[in-house]
Amino acid sequence: MSQERKNVIRRIYLVYLVLIVFSLAIISKIIQIQLVEGEKWIQKAESHSTRFKDIEAVRGNIYASDGSLLATSIPNYEIRWDAMTDALTDDIFEENIDSLSDCLAKLFKDRSAEEWEFKLRKARENGDRYHLIKRKVRYNELKALRSFPIFSKGQYKGGFIYLQQNKRERPFQVLAARTIGYSRDGIKPVGLEGAYDKVLNGLSGRRLMQKIAGGVWMPINDKNELEPEDGADLYTTIDINIQDVAEKALLEQLKKQDADHGCVVLMEVATGEVKAIANLTRTKNGGYYEIYNYAVGESTEPGSTFKLASYLAAIEDGFIDITDSIDTEKGKYMFYDTPMYDSHKGGFGKITVKRAFEVSSNIAVAKIINRYYGKQPQKFIDRLYKIGLNKPLGLEIYGEGTPNIKSSNDPSWSGISLPWISHGYEVALTPLQILSLYNAVANDGSFVKPRFVREIKKMGKSLERFDSQVINEKICSDRTLAKLQTMLEGVVENGTAKNLRNANYKIAGKTGTAQIANDKYGYRYKSKVSYQASFCGYFPADNPKYSCIVVVNAPSRNVYYGNLVAGPIFKEIADKVYAQSIDIHEELKKSDQIASSGSVEFPISKNGYTKDLEKIFNELRVPYEFRSAGSTWTVTKTGDKKVEFYRRAIDSRLVPDVRGMNAQDAVYILENLGMYVKMRGSGAVKKQSIAPGEQISAGQKIELQLS
């Protein structure tokens, strides 16, 4: 054998040897992976293809004071189909495909049965394990789908898969939208949704899911590994009927005055419960919408409504009495080299302190405060601090504006700071902070914190109740309070708010007209001076039950005084509240006495069953109008030219408000809710022993006092 041939054979053997060694190495590695490291790699593979995913809990509801839903989570479902599940044989599929397609066509009506059959067959041919049937399916549709052929067998036998998603809805849409608010990832929380996010949110569940083709995650099991825990419910202080009136009254006036924005707050004097809060802003298209909560967040120079605090300080410190005289000059007065003006041309001359407050003289209050505190300005500031006006209210809603009442040692303090602060300039407060001061005067000096929530409940069980919180037990002496109350009543009886005076009940309050600087448009709006018109007060003045503030910013039709711009909104809300709150006014006179007096054009009606009221008013040809969403039960209000109908919601879980109804309707409602009713007297229901909004217990006794 030649040497060349031997070399070739040697090379071949060498190649074989290398291949054998390489093969043995591969076999060795396979054995190591399979037998030694097998479990490790299996777990690693599964960790990439399977994962626990969070399952969203159903968010708790938010309720109005009468049990009406303000916000709720509506579940909808995404329906998927595993066309290749092992138990779904060709025989079962062919036997049921026609009837399944027919059922789907009848339920959804967007495809014919033939189109559905083609779609399902195509999914099976393609081997789809997670085929989309339908998104945004309602619960009643889900129930129907679970009864359909093939789908009725469930996930493992029929391939039926559904995923729940929750959509937040506000049944009353824009009503109190900013106060209800929202909570979204990556966005600053707003309103009650944001403030009580953890309470409402509940606890997420967990579900084991597998990643399949296309990066889609498909649930492995038919049920969750950890079921989500639904959130708790929030019961607010908002009265949906008053809220509706407040928003409509504000909207109409903003449109009428072509204003930039405005807000309204109505609060219960004794408790601080906010019954209505409306905030509207002009949009780009000229409409109005709740974009920002001005009542809570906008801290501006309040103008003349702040004069109440100045007079409180001077009276409490013993410097003045309301019968003292003050010279308002001729409507102009110089503080150093800066003139101050009164709105009345020519001034008011020499008048009493009470009259100066009634006509809202800037010069009067500025001269008083400058005269008695000019050499010790910090004493005046300290008095305001003692009331609590320099501190935020500590609201549960995020975004409260910070009050600004500067100290006399502030770098910006000047010789004119004291007189200007006295009538509401060089200070900044939010509408709700100003309202809280007026509410304290109405509440015998007790400064209560405004609140929006009464209770947190879960599955009907109370988790936490919120009682009134007092910020300052007594803002001043009873003597001072009595004088302030007299002055506030005088504004409506004889002063700048005479247009709010009425024969049915007394209003006490103060108008405010301030030239303001706004972050967006400075001191001018649409090339004109920018004004803020406001009215803040309470009613009935002789027995205060509610306080209210109205603020309208940048009215642009050359009408900007508080009594003309903000006053009508206040009066419309006060009239509505007074009309439906039987316990805060004198009993209604008998209809024949009213008719003979000629004081009203239309009859006074009891509250009651909507269809009965409609029938009676149609028969009598009395004009009426639904002012809020229709319902089975109605609250009526007699207007100048028609009777207005407002909805009265009945929640089966809560004690309803039956005041103002006749005994028959009241008993019918209460007994149908499982309550035992006892009555005293005759006529309409005047009082009920259990307050509206309380939780109902089966067989619970309730006593009605009839008038």
C-alpha positions as CSV (number, residue, x, y, z in Angstrom):
1,M,0.0,0.0,0.0
2,S,1.4,3.3,-1.0
3,Q,2.3,6.0,1.5
4,E,-0.3,8.3,-0.1
5,R,-3.1,5.8,0.4
6,K,-2.1,5.3,4.1
7,N,-2.2,9.0,4.7
8,V,-5.8,9.2,3.3
9,I,-7.0,6.3,5.5
10,R,-5.4,7.9,8.5
11,R,-7.2,11.2,7.8
12,I,-10.5,9.4,7.5
13,Y,-10.1,7.6,10.8
14,L,-9.2,10.9,12.4
15,V,-12.4,12.4,11.1
16,Y,-14.5,9.4,12.3
17,L,-12.8,9.7,15.7
18,V,-13.7,13.4,15.9
19,L,-17.3,12.7,14.9
20,I,-17.6,9.9,17.5
21,V,-16.2,12.2,20.2
22,F,-18.5,15.0,19.2
23,S,-21.5,12.6,19.1
24,L,-20.6,11.3,22.6
25,A,-20.4,14.9,23.8
26,I,-23.9,15.7,22.4
27,I,-25.4,12.5,23.9
28,S,-23.8,13.3,27.2
29,K,-25.3,16.9,27.2
30,I,-28.7,15.5,26.3
31,I,-28.5,13.1,29.1
32,Q,-27.5,15.9,31.5
33,I,-30.3,18.2,30.4
34,Q,-32.9,15.5,30.4
35,L,-32.0,13.6,33.6
36,V,-29.9,16.0,35.7
37,E,-31.1,19.5,34.8
38,G,-34.5,18.6,33.3
39,E,-36.7,20.1,36.1
40,K,-34.8,23.3,36.1
41,W,-35.3,23.9,32.3
42,I,-38.9,22.9,32.4
43,Q,-39.6,25.5,35.1
44,K,-37.7,28.1,33.2
45,A,-39.7,27.4,30.0
46,E,-43.0,27.5,31.9
47,S,-42.0,30.8,33.5
48,H,-41.7,32.4,30.1
49,S,-45.0,30.9,28.8
50,T,-47.2,31.0,31.9
51,R,-47.7,33.8,34.4
52,F,-50.1,34.9,37.1
53,K,-52.0,38.0,35.9
54,D,-54.0,40.4,38.1
55,I,-57.8,40.2,37.9
56,E,-59.4,43.6,38.5
57,A,-61.9,43.7,41.4
58,V,-65.3,45.4,40.9
59,R,-64.9,49.0,42.1
60,G,-67.3,50.1,44.8
61,N,-70.3,52.4,44.0
62,I,-70.7,56.0,44.9
63,Y,-74.2,57.0,46.1
64,A,-76.0,60.3,46.6
65,S,-77.7,61.0,50.0
66,D,-81.0,59.5,48.8
67,G,-79.4,56.3,47.5
68,S,-79.2,57.3,43.8
69,L,-76.1,56.0,42.0
70,L,-73.5,58.7,41.2
71,A,-70.8,56.3,40.0
72,T,-70.8,52.5,39.4
73,S,-68.8,49.9,37.6
74,I,-70.6,48.2,34.8
75,P,-69.1,44.8,33.9
76,N,-68.6,43.8,30.3
77,Y,-66.9,40.7,28.9
78,E,-64.6,39.6,26.2
79,I,-65.6,36.3,24.7
80,R,-62.9,33.9,23.3
81,W,-63.1,30.4,22.0
82,D,-60.5,27.6,22.1
83,A,-61.3,25.8,18.8
84,M,-58.8,23.0,19.5
85,T,-59.7,22.0,23.0
86,D,-59.1,18.2,23.3
87,A,-62.7,17.3,24.3
88,L,-64.2,19.0,21.2
89,T,-64.1,16.2,18.7
90,D,-65.0,16.6,15.0
91,D,-68.3,14.7,15.6
92,I,-69.3,17.1,18.4
93,F,-68.3,20.1,16.4
94,E,-70.2,19.1,13.2
95,E,-73.2,18.1,15.2
96,N,-73.5,21.5,16.9
97,I,-72.0,24.1,14.5
98,D,-75.2,24.9,12.7
99,S,-77.2,25.6,15.9
100,L,-74.3,27.5,17.5
101,S,-74.0,29.8,14.5
102,D,-77.8,30.3,14.5
103,C,-77.8,31.3,18.2
104,L,-74.9,33.7,17.7
105,A,-76.6,35.4,14.7
106,K,-79.8,35.9,16.8
107,L,-78.0,37.2,19.8
108,F,-75.6,39.7,18.2
109,K,-77.4,40.5,14.9
110,D,-74.2,41.7,13.2
111,R,-73.6,38.6,11.1
112,S,-75.8,36.0,9.5
113,A,-75.7,32.4,10.7
114,E,-73.8,31.5,7.5
115,E,-71.2,34.1,8.3
116,W,-70.8,32.9,11.9
117,E,-70.4,29.3,10.7
118,F,-67.7,30.3,8.2
119,K,-65.9,32.2,10.9
120,L,-66.0,29.3,13.4
121,R,-64.9,26.7,10.8
122,K,-62.0,28.9,9.8
123,A,-60.9,29.2,13.4
124,R,-60.9,25.5,13.8
125,E,-59.0,24.9,10.5
126,N,-56.4,27.4,11.6
127,G,-56.1,25.7,15.0
128,D,-57.0,28.9,16.9
129,R,-56.7,28.4,20.7
130,Y,-57.9,31.9,21.6
131,H,-60.3,33.0,18.9
132,L,-62.1,36.3,19.5
133,I,-65.9,35.9,19.4
134,K,-67.0,39.4,20.7
135,R,-65.8,42.3,22.8
136,K,-67.9,44.4,25.2
137,V,-70.5,41.8,25.9
138,R,-73.1,42.6,28.6
139,Y,-73.9,40.2,31.4
140,N,-77.3,39.1,30.1
141,E,-75.6,38.3,26.8
142,L,-72.9,36.3,28.7
143,K,-75.6,34.3,30.4
144,A,-77.2,33.5,27.0
145,L,-73.8,32.5,25.5
146,R,-73.1,30.1,28.3
147,S,-76.3,28.2,27.3
148,F,-75.4,27.9,23.6
149,P,-74.4,24.6,22.0
150,I,-70.7,23.8,22.4
151,F,-70.2,26.8,24.6
152,S,-72.4,25.3,27.3
153,K,-69.7,22.6,27.8
154,G,-67.4,25.1,29.4
155,Q,-63.7,25.9,28.7
156,Y,-62.3,22.4,28.6
157,K,-65.0,20.5,26.8
158,G,-66.4,23.4,24.7
159,G,-63.5,25.9,24.5
160,F,-65.7,28.7,25.9
161,I,-63.5,31.4,27.5
162,Y,-64.6,34.8,28.9
163,L,-62.7,37.6,30.6
164,Q,-64.4,40.3,32.7
165,Q,-63.6,44.0,32.3
166,N,-65.2,46.8,34.3
167,K,-66.2,50.2,32.9
168,R,-66.8,53.1,35.2
169,E,-70.1,54.9,34.6
170,R,-71.8,58.0,36.0
171,P,-75.6,57.5,35.6
172,F,-76.2,61.3,36.0
173,Q,-73.3,62.0,33.6
174,V,-72.1,65.6,34.2
175,L,-73.8,66.2,37.5
176,A,-71.1,66.8,40.1
177,A,-68.6,65.3,37.7
178,R,-65.5,67.0,39.1
179,T,-66.5,66.2,42.7
180,I,-67.1,62.6,41.9
181,G,-63.8,62.7,40.0
182,Y,-61.7,59.8,38.7
183,S,-58.7,57.6,39.5
184,R,-56.4,56.6,36.7
185,D,-52.9,55.2,36.6
186,G,-50.3,57.9,36.0
187,I,-52.8,60.8,36.4
188,K,-53.2,62.9,39.5
189,P,-56.3,61.7,41.4
190,V,-59.4,63.8,41.2
191,G,-62.5,64.1,43.5
192,L,-64.0,61.4,45.6
193,E,-62.8,58.7,43.2
194,G,-59.2,59.8,43.8
195,A,-59.5,60.5,47.6
196,Y,-61.1,57.1,48.4
197,D,-59.4,55.1,45.7
198,K,-58.1,52.4,48.0
199,V,-61.5,52.0,49.7
200,L,-63.4,51.8,46.4
201,N,-60.8,49.7,44.6
202,G,-60.9,46.5,46.6
203,L,-58.3,43.8,46.2
204,S,-57.2,42.3,42.8
205,G,-57.4,38.6,42.2
206,R,-55.0,36.3,40.3
207,R,-55.4,34.1,37.3
208,L,-52.8,31.7,35.7
209,M,-52.5,32.5,32.0
210,Q,-50.4,31.1,29.2
211,K,-48.7,33.1,26.4
212,I,-49.7,31.8,23.0
213,A,-49.0,32.8,19.4
214,G,-49.2,36.5,18.7
215,G,-48.2,37.4,22.3
216,V,-51.8,36.8,23.5
217,W,-52.3,35.7,27.1
218,M,-54.9,32.9,27.5
219,P,-56.3,31.7,30.8
220,I,-55.2,28.2,31.6
221,N,-58.0,27.3,34.1
222,D,-61.7,27.9,34.0
223,K,-61.6,29.8,37.3
224,N,-59.3,32.3,39.0
225,E,-56.6,31.0,41.3
226,L,-57.4,33.9,43.7
227,E,-60.8,35.6,43.5
228,P,-60.8,39.4,43.6
229,E,-62.4,41.2,46.5
230,D,-64.8,43.9,45.5
231,G,-64.4,47.4,46.8
232,A,-66.5,49.2,49.4
233,D,-69.3,51.7,48.6
234,L,-69.2,55.4,49.3
235,Y,-72.3,57.2,50.6
236,T,-72.0,60.9,49.9
237,T,-73.8,64.0,51.3
238,I,-74.8,65.1,47.8
239,D,-78.6,65.7,47.2
240,I,-79.0,64.8,43.5
241,N,-82.2,67.0,43.1
242,I,-80.5,70.1,44.6
243,Q,-77.3,69.3,42.6
244,D,-79.4,69.3,39.4
245,V,-81.0,72.6,40.3
246,A,-77.6,74.2,41.2
247,E,-76.0,73.1,37.9
248,K,-78.9,74.3,35.8
249,A,-79.1,77.7,37.6
250,L,-75.3,78.2,37.3
251,L,-75.3,77.2,33.6
252,E,-78.2,79.6,32.7
253,Q,-76.5,82.5,34.4
254,L,-73.0,81.8,32.9
255,K,-74.6,81.8,29.5
256,K,-76.6,84.9,30.2
257,Q,-73.5,86.8,31.4
258,D,-71.1,85.2,28.9
259,A,-68.8,84.4,31.8
260,D,-65.6,82.4,31.8
261,H,-66.4,80.1,34.7
262,G,-68.3,79.8,38.0
263,C,-69.1,77.6,41.0
264,V,-71.9,77.0,43.5
265,V,-71.7,75.2,46.9
266,L,-74.7,74.5,49.2
267,M,-73.9,73.3,52.7
268,E,-75.9,72.1,55.7
269,V,-75.2,74.6,58.5
270,A,-75.1,72.3,61.5
271,T,-73.2,69.4,60.0
272,G,-71.1,70.9,57.2
273,E,-72.5,68.3,54.8
274,V,-72.1,69.6,51.2
275,K,-75.5,69.0,49.5
276,A,-74.6,70.4,46.1
277,I,-71.4,71.6,44.4
278,A,-71.2,72.7,40.8
279,N,-68.3,74.0,38.8
280,L,-68.6,75.0,35.1
281,T,-66.0,76.3,32.7
282,R,-66.4,77.7,29.2
283,T,-65.1,75.3,26.6
284,K,-63.6,76.1,23.2
285,N,-66.8,75.5,21.4
286,G,-68.7,78.0,23.7
287,G,-70.4,75.5,25.9
288,Y,-69.8,74.8,29.6
289,Y,-68.5,71.7,31.3
290,E,-67.0,70.6,34.7
291,I,-63.3,70.8,33.9
292,Y,-62.0,72.1,37.2
293,N,-63.3,72.2,40.8
294,Y,-63.1,76.0,41.4
295,A,-65.0,75.8,44.7
296,V,-62.3,73.6,46.2
297,G,-59.2,74.7,44.3
298,E,-59.3,78.3,43.1
299,S,-57.9,80.6,45.7
300,T,-58.5,84.2,44.6
301,E,-59.0,87.7,46.2
302,P,-62.6,87.4,47.5
303,G,-63.5,91.1,47.5
304,S,-66.4,92.3,49.6
305,T,-67.4,88.9,51.0
306,F,-64.3,89.2,53.1
307,K,-65.6,92.3,54.9
308,L,-67.5,90.0,57.3
309,A,-64.1,88.9,58.7
310,S,-63.0,92.5,59.1
311,Y,-66.1,93.6,60.9
312,L,-65.9,90.5,63.1
313,A,-62.4,91.4,64.2
314,A,-63.3,95.1,65.0
315,I,-66.5,94.2,66.9
316,E,-64.9,91.3,68.8
317,D,-61.9,93.5,69.9
318,G,-64.4,96.1,71.2
319,F,-63.4,98.9,68.8
320,I,-66.8,99.5,67.2
321,D,-70.5,98.8,67.5
322,I,-72.9,98.5,64.5
323,T,-74.7,101.7,65.6
324,D,-71.5,103.8,65.5
325,S,-71.1,106.3,62.7
326,I,-68.4,106.4,60.0
327,D,-67.8,109.0,57.4
328,T,-67.5,107.4,53.9
329,E,-66.6,110.8,52.5
330,K,-67.7,111.4,48.9
331,G,-66.9,108.0,47.6
332,K,-63.2,108.5,47.4
333,Y,-60.5,108.4,50.1
334,M,-56.7,108.5,49.9
335,F,-54.5,106.0,51.8
336,Y,-51.1,107.5,51.4
337,D,-50.9,108.3,47.6
338,T,-53.4,105.5,46.6
339,P,-57.1,106.3,46.2
340,M,-59.9,104.0,47.3
341,Y,-63.3,104.2,45.8
342,D,-66.9,103.2,46.7
343,S,-69.1,101.8,43.9
344,H,-71.7,104.4,44.6
345,K,-70.8,107.6,42.8
346,G,-70.6,110.6,45.2
347,G,-70.3,108.2,48.2
348,F,-72.7,107.6,51.1
349,G,-71.5,110.4,53.5
350,K,-71.8,109.8,57.2
351,I,-73.6,106.5,57.9
352,T,-73.8,103.8,60.7
353,V,-71.5,100.8,60.6
354,K,-74.5,98.6,59.9
355,R,-75.5,100.7,57.0
356,A,-71.9,100.8,55.7
357,F,-72.0,97.0,55.6
358,E,-75.4,96.9,53.9
359,V,-74.3,99.1,51.1
360,S,-70.8,97.5,51.0
361,S,-68.7,100.6,51.5
362,N,-65.0,99.9,50.9
363,I,-64.0,103.2,52.5
364,A,-65.9,102.6,55.7
365,V,-64.3,99.2,56.5
366,A,-60.9,100.4,55.4
367,K,-61.0,103.5,57.6
368,I,-62.2,101.4,60.6
369,I,-59.5,98.8,60.3
370,N,-56.8,101.3,59.5
371,R,-57.8,103.5,62.4
372,Y,-57.8,100.8,65.1
373,Y,-55.1,98.5,63.8
374,G,-52.9,100.8,61.9
375,K,-50.3,101.0,64.6
376,Q,-50.6,97.2,65.4
377,P,-51.5,95.5,62.1
378,Q,-50.5,92.1,63.4
379,K,-53.3,92.3,66.0
380,F,-55.8,92.3,63.1
381,I,-54.0,89.5,61.3
382,D,-53.8,87.4,64.5
383,R,-57.6,87.8,64.9
384,L,-58.1,86.4,61.4
385,Y,-55.6,83.6,62.2
386,K,-57.6,82.9,65.4
387,I,-60.7,82.3,63.4
388,G,-58.7,79.8,61.3
389,L,-58.9,81.6,58.0
390,N,-55.1,81.1,57.3
391,K,-55.3,77.3,57.4
392,P,-56.7,74.9,54.7
393,L,-59.9,73.1,55.6
394,G,-58.3,69.7,55.2
395,L,-60.8,68.4,52.7
396,E,-60.7,64.8,51.8
397,I,-60.8,65.8,48.1
398,Y,-57.3,66.5,46.7
399,G,-56.4,70.0,45.4
400,E,-57.7,72.4,48.0
401,G,-56.3,75.9,47.3
402,T,-54.0,77.3,49.9
403,P,-55.4,80.4,51.8
404,N,-53.1,83.4,51.8
405,I,-53.5,85.9,54.6
406,K,-50.0,87.4,54.9
407,S,-48.4,88.5,58.2
408,S,-47.5,92.1,58.8
409,N,-43.8,91.2,58.6
410,D,-44.2,89.7,55.1
411,P,-41.8,91.3,52.6
412,S,-44.8,92.4,50.4
413,W,-46.5,94.3,53.3
414,S,-46.9,98.0,52.6
415,G,-48.7,101.0,54.0
416,I,-51.8,100.2,52.1
417,S,-51.9,96.5,52.9
418,L,-54.2,96.8,55.9
419,P,-56.9,98.9,54.3
420,W,-56.8,96.8,51.2
421,I,-57.0,93.5,53.1
422,S,-60.0,94.8,55.0
423,H,-62.2,94.7,51.9
424,G,-60.8,91.5,50.4
425,Y,-57.7,92.4,48.4
426,E,-54.1,91.2,49.0
427,V,-55.6,88.0,50.5
428,A,-56.6,84.8,48.7
429,L,-59.3,82.2,49.7
430,T,-61.3,79.6,47.9
431,P,-65.1,79.8,47.7
432,L,-65.4,76.9,50.1
433,Q,-63.2,78.6,52.6
434,I,-65.2,81.8,52.5
435,L,-68.5,79.8,52.8
436,S,-67.1,78.0,55.9
437,L,-66.7,81.4,57.6
438,Y,-70.3,82.4,56.8
439,N,-71.5,79.0,57.8
440,A,-69.8,79.5,61.2
441,V,-71.7,82.7,61.8
442,A,-75.0,80.9,60.9
443,N,-73.9,78.0,63.2
444,D,-73.7,80.1,66.4
445,G,-69.9,80.5,66.0
446,S,-69.1,76.8,65.5
447,F,-66.6,76.5,62.5
448,V,-67.3,73.0,61.0
449,K,-65.3,71.3,58.3
450,P,-67.2,70.8,55.0
451,R,-67.6,67.1,54.3
452,F,-68.7,65.1,51.2
453,V,-69.0,61.6,52.6
454,R,-71.3,60.2,55.3
455,E,-70.4,56.6,55.4
456,I,-68.4,53.7,53.9
457,K,-70.3,50.4,53.5
458,K,-69.6,46.9,52.2
459,M,-72.2,44.4,51.4
460,G,-74.7,46.6,53.3
461,K,-72.5,46.6,56.5
462,S,-71.1,49.9,57.8
463,L,-67.3,50.0,57.8
464,E,-66.9,53.7,58.9
465,R,-69.2,56.6,59.6
466,F,-68.1,60.2,59.3
467,D,-69.4,62.7,61.9
468,S,-69.2,66.4,61.8
469,Q,-65.7,67.7,62.6
470,V,-65.4,71.1,64.4
471,I,-62.3,73.2,63.3
472,N,-63.0,76.0,65.8
473,E,-65.5,75.7,68.6
474,K,-66.2,79.4,68.7
475,I,-65.0,82.0,66.3
476,C,-66.2,84.9,68.4
477,S,-68.6,85.8,71.3
478,D,-72.3,85.5,71.1
479,R,-72.6,89.2,71.3
480,T,-70.5,89.7,68.2
481,L,-72.4,86.9,66.4
482,A,-75.7,88.6,67.0
483,K,-74.4,91.8,65.5
484,L,-73.0,90.1,62.5
485,Q,-76.2,88.2,61.9
486,T,-78.2,91.5,62.0
487,M,-75.8,93.1,59.5
488,L,-76.0,90.1,57.1
489,E,-79.8,90.2,57.2
490,G,-79.7,93.9,56.6
491,V,-77.9,93.4,53.3
492,V,-80.9,91.5,51.9
493,E,-83.6,93.6,53.6
494,N,-82.2,97.0,52.9
495,G,-78.8,96.8,51.1
496,T,-77.1,95.6,48.0
497,A,-79.0,92.3,47.8
498,K,-82.6,93.6,48.1
499,N,-83.4,91.8,44.9
500,L,-83.2,88.5,46.8
501,R,-85.8,89.5,49.4
502,N,-89.0,87.4,49.5
503,A,-92.1,87.1,51.6
504,N,-91.7,83.4,52.4
505,Y,-88.4,83.2,54.3
506,K,-85.4,85.4,55.2
507,I,-82.0,85.3,53.6
508,A,-78.9,86.7,55.2
509,G,-75.7,87.2,53.2
510,K,-73.2,89.5,51.5
511,T,-72.6,90.5,47.9
512,G,-69.1,90.7,46.5
513,T,-67.7,92.4,43.4
514,A,-64.0,92.1,43.0
515,Q,-61.6,93.2,40.2
516,I,-59.4,90.1,40.0
517,A,-56.2,88.8,38.5
518,N,-56.5,85.3,36.9
519,D,-53.5,83.1,36.0
520,K,-55.0,82.7,32.5
521,Y,-56.0,86.3,31.6
522,G,-54.7,88.6,34.3
523,Y,-56.9,91.6,35.3
524,R,-58.5,91.8,31.9
525,Y,-60.8,89.4,30.1
526,K,-61.7,89.9,26.4
527,S,-59.9,93.3,26.6
528,K,-62.2,94.4,29.5
529,V,-61.5,94.6,33.3
530,S,-62.0,91.1,34.8
531,Y,-64.5,90.9,37.6
532,Q,-65.5,88.2,40.1
533,A,-69.2,88.5,41.2
534,S,-70.2,86.6,44.3
535,F,-72.9,86.1,46.9
536,C,-72.4,84.2,50.2
537,G,-75.1,83.7,52.8
538,Y,-77.5,81.4,54.6
539,F,-81.2,80.7,55.0
540,P,-83.7,80.8,56.6
541,A,-82.0,83.7,58.4
542,D,-84.0,83.3,61.7
543,N,-83.2,79.6,61.9
544,P,-80.3,78.8,59.6
545,K,-80.3,75.4,58.0
546,Y,-78.3,75.9,54.8
547,S,-75.4,78.1,53.7
548,C,-74.5,78.8,50.1
549,I,-71.9,80.6,48.0
550,V,-72.1,81.5,44.3
551,V,-69.0,82.8,42.4
552,V,-69.1,83.9,38.8
553,N,-65.8,84.8,37.1
554,A,-65.3,87.2,34.2
555,P,-68.9,88.1,33.2
556,S,-68.5,90.0,30.0
557,R,-71.9,91.7,29.3
558,N,-71.1,94.8,31.4
559,V,-73.1,93.4,34.4
560,Y,-70.7,92.3,37.1
561,Y,-72.2,93.1,40.5
562,G,-72.7,90.2,42.9
563,N,-76.4,90.9,43.5
564,L,-77.2,90.8,39.8
565,V,-74.9,88.0,38.6
566,A,-74.5,85.6,41.6
567,G,-77.6,86.6,43.5
568,P,-80.2,85.0,41.2
569,I,-78.4,81.7,41.3
570,F,-78.4,81.7,45.1
571,K,-82.2,82.6,45.2
572,E,-83.2,79.8,42.7
573,I,-81.3,77.2,44.8
574,A,-82.7,78.6,48.1
575,D,-86.3,78.6,46.7
576,K,-86.0,75.0,45.6
577,V,-84.5,73.8,48.9
578,Y,-87.1,75.7,50.9
579,A,-89.9,74.4,48.8
580,Q,-89.0,70.7,49.3
581,S,-87.9,70.9,53.0
582,I,-91.1,71.0,55.0
583,D,-89.3,71.0,58.3
584,I,-87.6,74.4,57.7
585,H,-90.6,76.6,57.0
586,E,-94.1,77.2,58.4
587,E,-96.8,74.8,57.5
588,L,-98.5,75.4,54.2
589,K,-101.8,77.2,54.3
590,K,-104.9,75.5,53.2
591,S,-105.4,75.7,49.4
592,D,-108.6,77.8,49.8
593,Q,-106.8,80.4,51.9
594,I,-104.0,80.6,49.3
595,A,-106.5,80.9,46.5
596,S,-108.4,83.6,48.2
597,S,-105.3,85.6,48.9
598,G,-104.3,85.7,45.2
599,S,-100.7,85.3,46.2
600,V,-100.0,82.3,43.9
601,E,-101.3,81.5,40.5
602,F,-101.1,77.7,40.7
603,P,-102.0,75.2,43.4
604,I,-99.7,73.8,46.0
605,S,-99.3,70.1,45.5
606,K,-98.2,67.3,47.8
607,N,-95.3,65.1,46.7
608,G,-96.4,61.6,45.4
609,Y,-96.9,59.1,42.7
610,T,-95.8,60.6,39.4
611,K,-98.6,59.1,37.2
612,D,-101.3,60.3,39.7
613,L,-99.9,63.8,39.7
614,E,-99.7,63.9,35.9
615,K,-103.3,62.7,35.6
616,I,-104.6,65.3,38.1
617,F,-102.6,68.2,36.6
618,N,-103.7,67.2,33.0
619,E,-107.3,67.0,34.1
620,L,-107.1,70.4,35.8
621,R,-105.0,71.8,32.9
622,V,-102.3,73.0,35.2
623,P,-98.9,73.4,33.4
624,Y,-96.1,71.3,34.8
625,E,-92.6,70.5,33.8
626,F,-90.1,67.7,34.6
627,R,-87.0,69.4,35.9
628,S,-85.0,66.2,36.5
629,A,-85.0,62.7,35.2
630,G,-88.4,61.1,35.5
631,S,-89.1,58.5,38.2
632,T,-92.0,56.6,39.9
633,W,-92.2,59.2,42.7
634,T,-92.1,63.0,42.4
635,V,-91.3,66.1,44.5
636,T,-93.3,69.1,43.4
637,K,-92.5,72.8,43.5
638,T,-95.0,75.6,42.6
639,G,-93.5,78.2,40.4
640,D,-94.8,81.5,39.0
641,K,-96.1,80.0,35.8
642,K,-96.0,76.2,36.3
643,V,-95.5,73.4,38.7
644,E,-92.1,71.8,38.6
645,F,-91.6,68.0,39.0
646,Y,-88.3,66.7,40.5
647,R,-87.5,63.0,40.9
648,R,-87.5,61.3,44.3
649,A,-85.4,58.1,44.1
650,I,-86.3,55.1,46.2
651,D,-83.5,52.7,47.1
652,S,-84.7,49.3,48.5
653,R,-81.8,49.3,51.0
654,L,-82.2,52.8,52.4
655,V,-84.9,54.6,54.3
656,P,-86.6,56.9,51.7
657,D,-87.6,60.6,52.2
658,V,-91.4,60.5,52.4
659,R,-91.8,64.1,53.8
660,G,-94.3,66.1,51.8
661,M,-96.2,63.0,50.6
662,N,-99.7,62.0,51.6
663,A,-100.1,59.2,54.1
664,Q,-101.3,56.7,51.5
665,D,-98.3,57.0,49.3
666,A,-95.8,57.2,52.2
667,V,-97.3,54.0,53.8
668,Y,-97.3,52.2,50.5
669,I,-93.6,52.9,49.9
670,L,-92.4,52.1,53.4
671,E,-94.4,48.9,53.9
672,N,-93.2,47.6,50.5
673,L,-89.7,48.1,51.8
674,G,-90.6,45.8,54.8
675,M,-91.0,48.5,57.4
676,Y,-93.7,48.8,60.1
677,V,-95.4,52.2,59.9
678,K,-97.1,54.2,62.7
679,M,-98.7,57.5,62.1
680,R,-99.8,60.5,64.1
681,G,-102.0,63.3,62.9
682,S,-103.4,63.8,59.4
683,G,-102.5,65.4,56.1
684,A,-99.0,65.4,54.5
685,V,-96.0,63.8,56.2
686,K,-94.1,66.5,58.1
687,K,-91.5,64.4,60.0
688,Q,-90.3,60.9,60.0
689,S,-88.6,59.2,63.0
690,I,-85.8,57.6,60.9
691,A,-83.7,60.0,58.8
692,P,-83.6,59.4,55.0
693,G,-80.6,57.4,53.9
694,E,-80.4,55.2,56.9
695,Q,-80.0,51.4,56.3
696,I,-83.3,49.5,56.4
697,S,-83.7,46.5,58.7
698,A,-86.5,44.0,58.1
699,G,-89.6,44.8,60.2
700,Q,-88.1,48.1,61.3
701,K,-90.6,50.5,62.9
702,I,-90.9,54.1,61.6
703,E,-93.1,56.8,62.9
704,L,-94.6,59.5,60.7
705,Q,-95.9,62.8,62.0
706,L,-98.6,64.3,59.6
707,S,-99.4,68.0,59.4
